[in-house]
Amino acid sequence: MADKRPADAPNDALAARRGALRALDWVLKDRRMLAHFTPDPALGPADAARAQRLVLTVLRHLQPVDAVLASFLDRKPPWAPKQALRLAATELLVAGEDAHGVVDSAVALMKARPQTVRFAGFVNAVLRRVVAEGAPVFAAQPAQRLPGWIGGEVKKRFGLEALRAIEAAHAAGAPTDLTPRVPGLDLPGAQRLPTGSLRLTEGGQVSALPGYDEGAFWVQDAAAALPVRLMGDVAGKRVADLCAAPGGKTLQLAAMGAEVTALDLSEARMARVADNLARTGLSAAMVVGDVFDHQGRYDAILLDAPCSATGTIRRHPDLPFVKSAAKTETLTRLQMRMLDHALGLLAPGGRLVYCTCSLLPVEGEFQVRAALKRHAGLRVVPVDPMTLGGDPGWASPEGGLRLRPDFWAESGGMDGFYMAALEVA
Ligand SMILES: C[S@@+](CC[C@H](N)C(=O)[O-])C[C@H]1O[C@@H](n2cnc3c(N)ncnc32)[C@H](O)[C@@H]1O
């Protein structure tokens, strides 16, 4: 597997791998989320997409791949060759890519820079062993573990078996789900889930699907589509979507005939709500502002509060490498204050749905239980998950719904989410 190409030979796959390594540094070295990463503008869209897929795959399997590499290393490699080994070993062990192409590329990447050229032989030798002996070592590894601040809480609340199942679901990644504007829509290459979402079973661009330009559907995880279903019949009602951007739930509410006020602090993210509304031909009043400055009276309120987003690790495997427990306390205090403020905007007899895309009970179940203690007359309107097309095990003891990435694992899982409907007696 000696590299026969000159180090600077034009090679799209090589450019994508270089892009993936830059993104990997961004996450693992700089501890920043991929959502804020700008790919090299010289990369074409296909290579940028390939680089993105590669880095997500590396992050989903970093520990098991590292374990394989460790069994073939007799010394700790410096940063750059280590990342090249991680990338190439992931391609070999997880993605099942052609061994020659992967090894040649990793060697070429080492040869392309004076600082790393001396590691070309080393990388070649380690990867040859990965090719020859790595698969059974990899198969024997457990899925990537969650860091203690997430895993510990998940284990305490749901048990060790659930924690391991959630970790396996994170490693499996996430399919693309769509919410149809009109229930019952069918799309070629999409599976209709019992809750009404459409799950794409084949890859490809969502914007190329029939109906996209007309706004017949939008991308939204199956779990994220459920909080709005807890709001009851909102047709003709004044509804506030208090943390609205990028707007999946605003679209659902507008499609159900609600008179929606969509509010969010982020101007940039509200621009995405505006785009989504324009594409779908739906309408909502738009407010860029702080929940705490907002006044009014609403028949129904959706509070999709800012949270750790630990329920979305399937889609954002960079999150456990970047975020830490440090912010959780700030977020839970914010959620509590937001919930109190939002309850003050509710008209008599109105309903508020509280939700977070978090795996942490402290951002879900505990928030609702604590709110019940703070507000006399507040009650949870219990949800029967079966009425939504869900499973009985989704019900949470206080009356909300607890969704986990390992639910529906055989058909692709779902994001972790908590939601509860609240009314004041
Ligand atoms: C979980 S996301 C909302 C997702 C959205 N509901 C959807 O379905 O597309 C939380 C949002 O809360 C917004 N946010 C955070 N703090 C806020 C505040 N004090 N006032 C208003 N919006 C806030 C963030 O900008 C972010 O867009």
The ligand as an SDF file (V2000), in Angstrom:
LIG
                    3D

 27 29  0  0  0  0  0  0  0  0999 V2000
  -34.6640   24.3740   21.5320 C   0  0  0  0  0  0  0  0  0  0  0  0
  -34.4240   25.7700   20.5730 S   0  0  0  0  0  0  0  0  0  0  0  0
  -36.0220   25.9960   19.8750 C   0  0  0  0  0  0  0  0  0  0  0  0
  -36.3690   25.0670   18.7380 C   0  0  0  0  0  0  0  0  0  0  0  0
  -37.6770   25.4260   18.0550 C   0  0  0  0  0  0  0  0  0  0  0  0
  -38.7750   25.4630   18.9890 N   0  0  0  0  0  0  0  0  0  0  0  0
  -38.0230   24.5200   16.9140 C   0  0  0  0  0  0  0  0  0  0  0  0
  -38.8550   23.6250   17.0640 O   0  0  0  0  0  0  0  0  0  0  0  0
  -37.4860   24.7140   15.8110 O   0  0  0  0  0  0  0  0  0  0  0  0
  -34.3550   27.0150   21.7930 C   0  0  0  0  0  0  0  0  0  0  0  0
  -34.4160   28.4370   21.2730 C   0  0  0  0  0  0  0  0  0  0  0  0
  -34.5170   29.3030   22.3920 O   0  0  0  0  0  0  0  0  0  0  0  0
  -33.9930   30.5590   22.0050 C   0  0  0  0  0  0  0  0  0  0  0  0
  -33.7860   31.3610   23.2280 N   0  0  0  0  0  0  0  0  0  0  0  0
  -32.8400   31.1890   24.1910 C   0  0  0  0  0  0  0  0  0  0  0  0
  -33.0040   32.0970   25.1790 N   0  0  0  0  0  0  0  0  0  0  0  0
  -34.0820   32.8580   24.8370 C   0  0  0  0  0  0  0  0  0  0  0  0
  -34.7540   33.9430   25.4420 C   0  0  0  0  0  0  0  0  0  0  0  0
  -34.3320   34.4510   26.6220 N   0  0  0  0  0  0  0  0  0  0  0  0
  -35.8020   34.4830   24.8050 N   0  0  0  0  0  0  0  0  0  0  0  0
  -36.2140   33.9970   23.6150 C   0  0  0  0  0  0  0  0  0  0  0  0
  -35.6340   32.9580   22.9850 N   0  0  0  0  0  0  0  0  0  0  0  0
  -34.5790   32.3880   23.5910 C   0  0  0  0  0  0  0  0  0  0  0  0
  -32.7480   30.1920   21.2380 C   0  0  0  0  0  0  0  0  0  0  0  0
  -32.3630   31.2360   20.3630 O   0  0  0  0  0  0  0  0  0  0  0  0
  -33.2070   28.9140   20.4900 C   0  0  0  0  0  0  0  0  0  0  0  0
  -33.5900   29.2390   19.1660 O   0  0  0  0  0  0  0  0  0  0  0  0
  1  2  1  0
  2  3  1  0
  2 10  1  0
  3  4  1  0
  4  5  1  0
  5  6  1  0
  5  7  1  0
  7  8  2  0
  7  9  1  0
 10 11  1  0
 11 12  1  0
 11 26  1  0
 12 13  1  0
 13 14  1  0
 13 24  1  0
 14 15  1  0
 14 23  1  0
 15 16  2  0
 16 17  1  0
 17 18  1  0
 17 23  2  0
 18 19  1  0
 18 20  2  0
 20 21  1  0
 21 22  2  0
 22 23  1  0
 24 25  1  0
 24 26  1  0
 26 27  1  0
M  CHG  2   2   1   9  -1
M  END
$$$$
